[in-house]
Amino acid sequence: MSQTGPTVLDHDEALALLGAGVVGRIAFVDHDGTLQLVPVNYRELDGDVFWLTAAGGILARSADADQVAFQVDHHDDTFQSGWSILLRGRAEVVHDEGLAATLADRGLRPWAPGERTTLVRLRAAAMTGRRVRLAPA
């Protein structure tokens, strides 16, 4: 078997994989210039990514950053394959109880302990996706 190069995913396939994911990573440069890269459980809705965090915490501060990246992936060790989705855009704190209730109905709950009631949305300005598979030799 040999490895083929990555396949670029079309928008619909990337969006479907994003929606099927549960845990991703948020990356942004904090107010003091420190690069933050933090795992987070999330939900996707209409192409936006949402997560709950503590007020004033690292993930809440992502809403102050000029640019935020979100990455989710999956790999299969047995078949030596996987995919990765990357979003870039701006994050914002959301104050919409109806939206928060919709996301809760879709399973958005913080995994980390403590009070995490600040809802943050990443509005993607760009989304890319790639898949890699082991090809027959």
Contact map, one row per residue, 1 for C-alpha under 8 A:
11100000000000000000000000000000000000000000000000000000000000000000000000000000000000000000000000000000000000000000000000000000000001111
11110000000000000000000000000000000000000000000000000000000000000000000000000000000000000000000000000000000000000000000000000000000001111
11111000000000000000000000000000000000000000000000000000000000000000000000000000000000000000000000000000000000000000000000000000000111100
01111100000000000000000000000000000000000000000000000000000000000000000000000000000000000000000000000000000000000000000000000000000111100
00111110000000000000000000000000000000000000000000000000000000000000000000000000000000000000000000000000000000000000000000000000000110000
00011111000000000000000000000000000000000000000000000000000000000000000000000000000000000000000000000000000000000000000000000000011110000
00001111100000000000000000000000000000000000000000000000000000000000000000000000000000000000000000000000000000000000000000000000011100000
00000111110000000000000000000000000000000000000000000000000000000000000000000000000000000000000000000000000000000000000000000001111000000
00000011111011000000000000000000000000000000000000000000000000000000000000000000000000000000000000000000000000000000000000000001111000000
00000001111111000000000000000000000000000000000000000000000000000000000000000000000000000000000000000000000000000000000000000000100000000
00000000111111100000000000000000000000000000000000000000000000000000000000000000000000000000000000000000000000000000000000000011100000000
00000000011111110000000000000000000000000000000000000000000000000000000000000000000000000000000000000000000000000000000000000000000000000
00000000111111111000000000000000000000000000000000000000000000000000000000000000000000000000000000000000000000000000000000000000000000000
00000000111111111100000000000000000000000000000000000000000000000000000000000000000010000000000000000000000000000000000000000011100000000
00000000001111111110000000000000000000000000001000000000000000000000000000000000000000000000000000000000000000000000000000000000000000000
00000000000111111111000000000000000000000000000000000000000000000000000000000000000000000000000000000000000000000000000000000000000000000
00000000000011111111100000000000000000000000000000000000000000000000000000000000000010000000000000000000000000000000000000000000000000000
00000000000001111111100000000000000000000001000000000000000000000000000100000000000010000000000000000000000000000000000000000000000000000
00000000000000111111100000000000000000000011100000000000000000000000000000000000000000000000000000000000000000000000000000000000000000000
00000000000000011111110000000000000000000000000000000000000000000000000000000000000000000000000000000000000000000000000000000000000000000
00000000000000001111111100000000000000000110000000000000000000000000000110000000000000000000000000000000000000000000000000000000000000000
00000000000000000001111100000000000000001110000000000000000000000000000000000000000000000000000000000000000000000000000000000000000000000
00000000000000000000111110000000000000111100000000000000000000000000000100000000000000000000000000000000000000000000000000000000000000000
00000000000000000000111111000000000000111100000000000000000000000000011110000000000000000000000000000000000000000000000000000000000000000
00000000000000000000001111100000000011110000000000000000000000000000011100000000000000000000000000000000000000000000000000000000000000000
00000000000000000000000111110000000111110000000000000000001000000001111000000000000000000000000000000000000000000000000000000000000000000
00000000000000000000000011111000001111000000000000000000000000000001110000000000000000000000000000000000000000000000000000000000000000000
00000000000000000000000001111100001110000000000000000000000001001011100000000000000000000000000000000000000000000000000000000000000000000
00000000000000000000000000111111111100000000000000000000000000001011000000000000000000000000000000000000000000000000000000000000000000000
00000000000000000000000000011111111100000000000000000000000011011000000000000000000000000000000000000000000000000000000000000000000000000
00000000000000000000000000001111110000000000000000000000000000011000000000000000000000000000000000000000000000000000000000000000000000000
00000000000000000000000000001111110000000000000000000000000000000000000000000000000000000000000000000000000000000000000000000000000000000
00000000000000000000000000001111111000000000000000000000000000000000000000000000000000000000000000000000000000000000000000000000000000000
00000000000000000000000000001111111100000000000000000000000000000000000000000000000000000000000000000000000000000000000000000000000000000
00000000000000000000000000111100111110000000000000000000000000000000000000000000000000000000000000000000000000000000000000000000000000000
00000000000000000000000001111100011111000000000000000000010000000000000000000000000000000000000000000000000000000000000000000000000000000
00000000000000000000000011110000001111100000000000000000000000000000000000000000000000000000000000000000000000000000000000000000000000000
00000000000000000000000011100000000111110000000000000000001000000000000000000000000000000000000000000000000000000000000000000000000000000
00000000000000000000001111000000000011111000000000000000000000000000000000000000000000000000000000000000000000000000000000000000000000000
00000000000000000000001111000000000001111100000000100000000000000000000000000000000000000000000000000000000000000000000000000000000000000
00000000000000000000011100000000000000111110000000100000000000000000000000000000000000000000000000000000000111100000000000000000000000000
00000000000000000000111100000000000000011111000011110000000000000000000000000000000000000000000000000000000100000000000000000000000000000
00000000000000000010110000000000000000001111100011100000000000000000000000000000000000000000000000000010011100000000000000000000000000000
00000000000000000110000000000000000000000111111111000000000000000000000000000000000000000000000000000000000000000000000000000000000000000
00000000000000000010000000000000000000000011111111000000000000000000000000000000000000000000000000000010000000000000000000000000000000000
00000000000000000000000000000000000000000001111100000000000000000000000000000000000000000000000000000000000000000000000000000000000000000
00000000000000100000000000000000000000000001111110000000000000000000000000000000000000000000000000000000000000000000000000110000000000000
00000000000000000000000000000000000000000001111111000000000000000000000000000000000000000000000000000000000000000000000011110000000000000
00000000000000000000000000000000000000000111101111100000000000000000000000000000000000000000000000000000000000000000000011110000000000000
00000000000000000000000000000000000000000111100111110000000000000000000000000000000000000000000000000000000000000000001111000000000000000
00000000000000000000000000000000000000011110000011111000000000000000000000000000000000000000000000000000000101000000001110000000000000000
00000000000000000000000000000000000000000100000001111100000000000000000000000000000000000000000000000000000111000001111100000000000000000
00000000000000000000000000000000000000000000000000111110101100000000000000000000000000000000000000000000000001000011111100000000000000000
00000000000000000000000000000000000000000000000000011111101100000000000000000000000000000000000000000000000000000111110000000000000000000
00000000000000000000000000000000000000000000000000001111100100000000000000000000000000000000000000000000000000000001110000000000000000000
00000000000000000000000000000000000000000000000000000111110110000000000000000000000000000000000000000000000000000000000000000000000000000
00000000000000000000000000000000000000000000000000001111111110000000000000000000000000000000000000000000000000000000000000000000000000000
00000000000000000000000000000000000100000000000000000001111111000000000000000000000000000000000000000000000000000000000000000000000000000
00000000000000000000000001000000000001000000000000001100111111100000000000000000000000000000000000000000000000000000000000000000000000000
00000000000000000000000000000000000000000000000000001111111111100000000000000000000000000000100000000000000000000000010100000000000000000
00000000000000000000000000000100000000000000000000000001111111111000000000000000000000000000000000000000000000000000000000000000000000000
00000000000000000000000000010100000000000000000000000000011111111001000000000000000000000011000000000000000000000000000000000000000000000
00000000000000000000000000000000000000000000000000000000001111111000000000000000000000000111100000000000000000000000000100000000000000000
00000000000000000000000000000110000000000000000000000000000011111100000000000000000000000011000000000000000000000000000000000000000000000
00000000000000000000000000011110000000000000000000000000000011111111000000000000000000000110000000000000000000000000000000000000000000000
00000000000000000000000000000000000000000000000000000000000000011111000000000000000000000100000000000000000000000000000000000000000000000
00000000000000000000000000011000000000000000000000000000000000001111100000000000000000011110000000000000000000000000000000000000000000000
00000000000000000000000001111000000000000000000000000000000001001111110000000000000000011110000000000000000000000000000001000000000000000
00000000000000000000000001110000000000000000000000000000000000000011111000000000000001111000000000000000000000000000000000000000000000000
00000000000000000000000111100000000000000000000000000000000000000001111100000000000001110000000000000000000000000000000000000000000000000
00000000000000000000000111000000000000000000000000000000000000000000111110000000000111100000000000000000000000000000000000000000000000000
00000000000000000100101110000000000000000000000000000000000000000000011111000000000111000000000000000000000000000000000000000000000000000
00000000000000000000100100000000000000000000000000000000000000000000001111100000011110000000000000000000000000000000000000000000000000000
00000000000000000000000000000000000000000000000000000000000000000000000111110000011100000000000000000000000000000000000000000000000000000
00000000000000000000000000000000000000000000000000000000000000000000000011111001111000000000000000000000000000000000000000000000000000000
00000000000000000000000000000000000000000000000000000000000000000000000001111111110000000000000000000000000000000000000000000000000000000
00000000000000000000000000000000000000000000000000000000000000000000000000111111100000000000000000000000000000000000000000000000000000000
00000000000000000000000000000000000000000000000000000000000000000000000000011111000000000000000000000000000000000000000000000000000000000
00000000000000000000000000000000000000000000000000000000000000000000000000011111100000000000000000000000000000000000000000000000000011000
00000000000000000000000000000000000000000000000000000000000000000000000000111111110000000000000000000000000000000000000000000000000011000
00000000000000000000000000000000000000000000000000000000000000000000000000111011111000000000000000000000000000000000000000000000001111000
00000000000000000000000000000000000000000000000000000000000000000000000011110001111100000000000000000000000000000000000000000000001110000
00000000000000000000000000000000000000000000000000000000000000000000000011100000111110000000000000000000000000000000000000000000111100000
00000000000000000000000000000000000000000000000000000000000000000000001111000000011111000000000000000000000000000000000000000000111000000
00000000000001001100000000000000000000000000000000000000000000000000001110000000001111100000000000000000000000000000000000000011110000000
00000000000000000000000000000000000000000000000000000000000000000000111100000000000111110000000000000000000000000000000000000011100000000
00000000000000000000000000000000000000000000000000000000000000000000111000000000000011111000000000000000000000000000000000011111000000000
00000000000000000000000000000000000000000000000000000000000000000011110000000000000001111100000000000000000000000000000000011110000000000
00000000000000000000000000000000000000000000000000000000000000000011100000000000000000111110000000000000000000000000000001111100000000000
00000000000000000000000000000000000000000000000000000000000000101111000000000000000000011111000000000000000000000000000001111000000000000
00000000000000000000000000000000000000000000000000000000000001111011000000000000000000001111100000000000000000000000000111100000000000000
00000000000000000000000000000000000000000000000000000000000001110000000000000000000000000111110000000000000000000000000111000000000000000
00000000000000000000000000000000000000000000000000000000000100100000000000000000000000000011111000000000000000000000011110000000000000000
00000000000000000000000000000000000000000000000000000000000000000000000000000000000000000001111100000000000000000000011110000000000000000
00000000000000000000000000000000000000000000000000000000000000000000000000000000000000000000111110000000000000000000001000000000000000000
00000000000000000000000000000000000000000000000000000000000000000000000000000000000000000000011111110000000000000000000000000000000000000
00000000000000000000000000000000000000000000000000000000000000000000000000000000000000000000001111111000000000000000000000000000000000000
00000000000000000000000000000000000000000000000000000000000000000000000000000000000000000000000111111100000000000000000000000000000000000
00000000000000000000000000000000000000000000000000000000000000000000000000000000000000000000000111111110000000000000000000000000000000000
00000000000000000000000000000000000000000000000000000000000000000000000000000000000000000000000111111111000000000000001000000000000000000
00000000000000000000000000000000000000000000000000000000000000000000000000000000000000000000000011111111100000000000000000000000000000000
00000000000000000000000000000000000000000000000000000000000000000000000000000000000000000000000001111111110000000000000000000000000000000
00000000000000000000000000000000000000000010100000000000000000000000000000000000000000000000000000111111111100000000000000000000000000000
00000000000000000000000000000000000000000000000000000000000000000000000000000000000000000000000000011111111110000000000000000000000000000
00000000000000000000000000000000000000000000000000000000000000000000000000000000000000000000000000001111111100000000000000000000000000000
00000000000000000000000000000000000000000010000000000000000000000000000000000000000000000000000000000111111100000000000000000000000000000
00000000000000000000000000000000000000000010000000000000000000000000000000000000000000000000000000000011111110000000000000000000000000000
00000000000000000000000000000000000000001110000000110000000000000000000000000000000000000000000000000011111111000000000000000000000000000
00000000000000000000000000000000000000001000000000010000000000000000000000000000000000000000000000000001001111100000000000000000000000000
00000000000000000000000000000000000000001000000000111000000000000000000000000000000000000000000000000000000111111001000000000000000000000
00000000000000000000000000000000000000001000000000000000000000000000000000000000000000000000000000000000000011111000000000000000000000000
00000000000000000000000000000000000000000000000000000000000000000000000000000000000000000000000000000000000001111100000000000000000000000
00000000000000000000000000000000000000000000000000000000000000000000000000000000000000000000000000000000000001111111000000000000000000000
00000000000000000000000000000000000000000000000000000100000000000000000000000000000000000000000000000000000000011111000000000000000000000
00000000000000000000000000000000000000000000000000001100000000000000000000000000000000000000000000000000000000001111100000000000000000000
00000000000000000000000000000000000000000000000000011110000000000000000000000000000000000000000000000000000001001111110000000000000000000
00000000000000000000000000000000000000000000000000011110000000000000000000000000000000000000000000000000000000000011111000000000000000000
00000000000000000000000000000000000000000000000000011110000100000000000000000000000000000000110000000000000000000001111100000000000000000
00000000000000000000000000000000000000000000000001111000000000000000000000000000000000000000111000010000000000000000111110000000000000000
00000000000000000000000000000000000000000000000001111000000100100000000000000000000000000011110000000000000000000000011111000000000000000
00000000000000000000000000000000000000000000000111100000000000000000000000000000000000000011110000000000000000000000001111100000000000000
00000000000000000000000000000000000000000000000111000000000000000001000000000000000000001111000000000000000000000000000111110000000000000
00000000000000000000000000000000000000000000001110000000000000000000000000000000000000001110000000000000000000000000000011111000000000000
00000000000000000000000000000000000000000000001110000000000000000000000000000000000000111100000000000000000000000000000001111110000000000
00000000000000000000000000000000000000000000000000000000000000000000000000000000000000111100000000000000000000000000000000111110000000000
00000000000000000000000000000000000000000000000000000000000000000000000000000000000000111000000000000000000000000000000000011111000000000
00000000001001000000000000000000000000000000000000000000000000000000000000000000000011110000000000000000000000000000000000011111100000000
00000001101001000000000000000000000000000000000000000000000000000000000000000000000011100000000000000000000000000000000000000111110000000
00000001111001000000000000000000000000000000000000000000000000000000000000000000001111000000000000000000000000000000000000000011111000000
00000111100000000000000000000000000000000000000000000000000000000000000000000000001110000000000000000000000000000000000000000001111100000
00000111100000000000000000000000000000000000000000000000000000000000000000000000111100000000000000000000000000000000000000000000111110000
00111110000000000000000000000000000000000000000000000000000000000000000000000000111000000000000000000000000000000000000000000000011111000
00111100000000000000000000000000000000000000000000000000000000000000000000000011110000000000000000000000000000000000000000000000001111100
11110000000000000000000000000000000000000000000000000000000000000000000000000011100000000000000000000000000000000000000000000000000111110
11110000000000000000000000000000000000000000000000000000000000000000000000000000000000000000000000000000000000000000000000000000000011111
11000000000000000000000000000000000000000000000000000000000000000000000000000000000000000000000000000000000000000000000000000000000001111
11000000000000000000000000000000000000000000000000000000000000000000000000000000000000000000000000000000000000000000000000000000000000111
